[in-house]
Amino acid sequence: MSEFLHYYILFQNHTDATAMYRTLKKKSVYAQISPTPRELSVCCGVSLLIHGEDVETIKAIAAEDGLNYLSIDGLNNTFDNTRHKYG
């Protein structure tokens, strides 16, 4: 599943984003905290940037661990490393 340049997990709130991020890191799945692109949503403002090939794995982890998220969406946006990550 890699038809888009970037994939984002969108959340209702920062708490859900943090829980997902910590779980993915523990399971050695790539995730980067990122501002939510406005083209996708005006949700809580925090999303996770992930690899497209990990989408199905992440959905399974979320279901297994009871993690909440709004959606996983792809976007063909220009990536600006100074804007699209916190750190």
C-alpha positions as CSV (number, residue, x, y, z in Angstrom):
1,M,0.0,0.0,0.0
2,S,2.2,2.9,-1.2
3,E,0.2,4.9,-3.7
4,F,0.7,8.1,-1.8
5,L,4.0,9.8,-0.9
6,H,3.1,10.2,2.8
7,Y,0.8,8.4,5.2
8,Y,-0.6,10.0,8.4
9,I,-2.6,8.6,11.3
10,L,-5.1,11.2,12.5
11,F,-6.4,11.5,16.0
12,Q,-9.2,13.0,18.0
13,N,-6.8,14.2,20.7
14,H,-3.1,14.4,21.7
15,T,-3.5,11.6,24.3
16,D,-4.5,9.0,21.6
17,A,-1.6,10.1,19.4
18,T,0.9,9.7,22.2
19,A,-0.5,6.3,23.2
20,M,-0.2,5.1,19.5
21,Y,3.3,6.6,19.1
22,R,4.6,4.9,22.3
23,T,3.1,1.5,21.3
24,L,4.5,1.6,17.8
25,K,7.9,2.5,19.1
26,K,7.8,-0.4,21.5
27,K,7.0,-2.7,18.6
28,S,9.7,-1.2,16.4
29,V,7.3,0.2,13.8
30,Y,8.3,3.6,12.3
31,A,6.3,6.6,13.4
32,Q,7.2,10.2,13.5
33,I,5.1,12.8,15.4
34,S,4.0,15.5,12.9
35,P,1.6,18.4,12.6
36,T,-1.6,17.3,10.8
37,P,-1.6,18.5,7.2
38,R,-4.6,20.8,6.9
39,E,-5.4,19.1,3.6
40,L,-6.4,16.1,5.6
41,S,-8.0,17.4,8.7
42,V,-8.3,20.1,11.3
43,C,-8.4,17.5,14.1
44,C,-6.3,17.9,17.2
45,G,-3.3,19.1,15.2
46,V,-1.0,16.2,15.9
47,S,-0.7,13.2,13.7
48,L,1.8,10.4,13.1
49,L,3.7,10.2,9.9
50,I,4.2,6.5,9.0
51,H,5.4,4.3,6.1
52,G,2.7,3.2,3.7
53,E,3.8,-0.4,3.9
54,D,3.1,-0.4,7.6
55,V,-0.6,0.6,7.4
56,E,-2.1,-2.9,7.8
57,T,0.3,-3.7,10.6
58,I,-0.6,-0.5,12.4
59,K,-4.3,-1.2,12.0
60,A,-3.8,-4.7,13.5
61,I,-1.7,-3.3,16.4
62,A,-4.4,-0.6,17.1
63,A,-7.1,-3.2,17.2
64,E,-5.1,-5.6,19.3
65,D,-4.1,-3.0,21.8
66,G,-7.3,-1.0,21.8
67,L,-5.7,2.2,20.4
68,N,-8.0,4.9,19.1
69,Y,-7.5,6.9,15.9
70,L,-9.7,8.7,13.4
71,S,-8.2,7.5,10.2
72,I,-5.1,6.6,8.3
73,D,-4.8,8.8,5.2
74,G,-2.4,9.2,2.4
75,L,-1.3,12.5,0.9
76,N,0.9,13.5,-2.0
77,N,2.2,16.6,-0.3
78,T,5.6,18.2,-0.4
79,F,7.5,17.1,2.7
80,D,9.3,19.8,4.6
81,N,11.4,18.3,7.4
82,T,11.5,21.5,9.3
83,R,7.7,21.8,9.3
84,H,6.5,18.2,9.3
85,K,8.1,16.9,12.4
86,Y,8.5,17.8,16.0
87,G,11.7,17.3,17.6
